[in-house]
């Protein structure tokens, strides 16, 4: 006697279809198209969680460089000065200070430039 897996298969199919609900056309209705869409979206989200880290770091560096050039120096000179002055601020915090509190950023730049 064979075991029929109808209810288990139906549950698995419905789980995938509900995961991609709202997609265009058959991607949200038919199991095979839904499964393709779900696999692709899972891979994109996995990949882009890593890509987001690169993109944000690039954004922070751009902001720091723009703010540093206002104060007459470049990004690389500023980072070198920060290392010389033993100021341990990461790029995320430094970019946030540059955008939200320009006076504090100016003080940081001055102390970094005087140390190098």
C-alpha positions as CSV (number, residue, x, y, z in Angstrom):
1,X,0.0,0.0,0.0
2,X,1.4,3.4,-1.0
3,X,1.2,6.6,1.0
4,X,-0.4,9.5,-0.7
5,X,1.0,12.9,0.3
6,X,-1.8,15.0,-1.0
7,X,-2.4,17.1,2.2
8,X,1.3,17.6,2.9
9,X,1.9,18.7,-0.7
10,X,-1.1,21.0,-0.6
11,X,0.2,22.7,2.6
12,X,3.6,23.1,1.1
13,X,2.2,24.6,-2.1
14,X,-0.1,27.0,-0.1
15,X,2.8,28.1,2.0
16,X,4.8,29.1,-1.0
17,X,1.8,30.7,-2.8
18,X,1.0,32.8,0.3
19,X,4.7,33.9,0.6
20,X,4.5,35.5,-2.8
21,X,1.0,36.8,-2.6
22,X,0.6,40.1,-4.3
23,X,3.0,39.4,-7.2
24,X,2.0,40.0,-10.7
25,X,-0.1,37.5,-12.6
26,X,0.6,33.8,-12.3
27,X,3.6,34.4,-10.0
28,X,1.1,34.8,-7.1
29,X,-1.4,32.1,-8.2
30,X,0.3,29.1,-9.7
31,X,2.6,26.9,-7.6
32,X,5.4,26.4,-10.2
33,X,5.6,30.1,-11.1
34,X,5.2,31.1,-7.4
35,X,8.1,28.7,-6.4
36,X,10.3,30.3,-9.1
37,X,9.5,33.8,-7.8
38,X,10.0,32.8,-4.2
39,X,13.4,31.2,-4.9
40,X,14.6,34.2,-6.9
41,X,13.4,36.7,-4.2
42,X,15.0,34.6,-1.5
43,X,18.3,34.7,-3.4
44,X,18.0,38.4,-4.1
45,X,17.3,39.2,-0.4
46,X,20.3,37.1,0.7
47,X,22.6,38.7,-1.8
48,X,21.4,42.3,-1.1
49,X,21.8,42.0,2.6
50,X,25.5,41.9,1.8
51,X,25.3,44.5,-0.9
52,X,23.5,46.9,1.5
53,X,26.6,46.9,3.8
54,X,28.8,47.9,0.9
55,X,26.4,50.6,-0.3
56,X,26.0,52.2,3.2
57,X,29.8,52.2,3.7
58,X,30.2,54.0,0.3
59,X,27.5,56.5,1.3
60,X,29.2,57.2,4.7
61,X,32.6,57.7,3.0
62,X,31.1,60.1,0.5
63,X,29.4,62.2,3.2
64,X,32.6,62.3,5.3
65,X,34.6,63.3,2.3
66,X,32.2,66.1,1.4
67,X,32.2,67.4,4.9
68,X,36.0,67.2,5.2
69,X,36.5,69.2,2.0
70,X,34.4,72.0,3.5
71,X,37.0,72.2,6.2
72,X,39.9,72.2,3.7
73,X,41.1,68.6,3.9
74,X,40.3,65.3,2.1
75,X,38.8,62.0,3.4
76,X,42.1,60.2,3.4
77,X,44.0,62.9,5.2
78,X,41.1,63.1,7.8
79,X,41.1,59.3,8.4
80,X,44.9,59.3,8.7
81,X,44.7,62.2,11.2
82,X,42.0,60.4,13.2
83,X,44.3,57.3,13.5
84,X,47.2,59.5,14.6
85,X,45.1,61.3,17.2
86,X,43.7,57.9,18.5
87,X,40.1,59.0,17.8
88,X,38.2,55.8,17.3
89,X,35.1,56.8,15.5
90,X,33.7,54.5,12.8
91,X,32.5,55.8,9.5
92,X,28.8,55.4,10.3
93,X,29.1,57.6,13.4
94,X,31.5,60.1,11.7
95,X,29.1,60.5,8.8
96,X,26.2,61.0,11.2
97,X,28.1,63.7,13.1
98,X,29.0,65.4,9.8
99,X,25.4,65.6,8.8
100,X,23.7,66.4,12.1
101,X,26.3,68.4,14.0
102,X,28.8,70.3,11.8
103,X,30.4,72.1,14.8
104,X,31.4,68.9,16.4
105,X,32.6,67.6,13.1
106,X,34.7,70.7,12.7
107,X,36.3,70.1,16.1
108,X,37.1,66.5,15.2
109,X,38.7,67.7,11.9
110,X,40.8,70.2,13.8
111,X,42.0,67.7,16.3
112,X,42.8,65.2,13.5
113,X,44.7,67.7,11.5
114,X,46.7,68.9,14.5
115,X,47.7,65.3,15.3
116,X,49.0,64.5,11.8
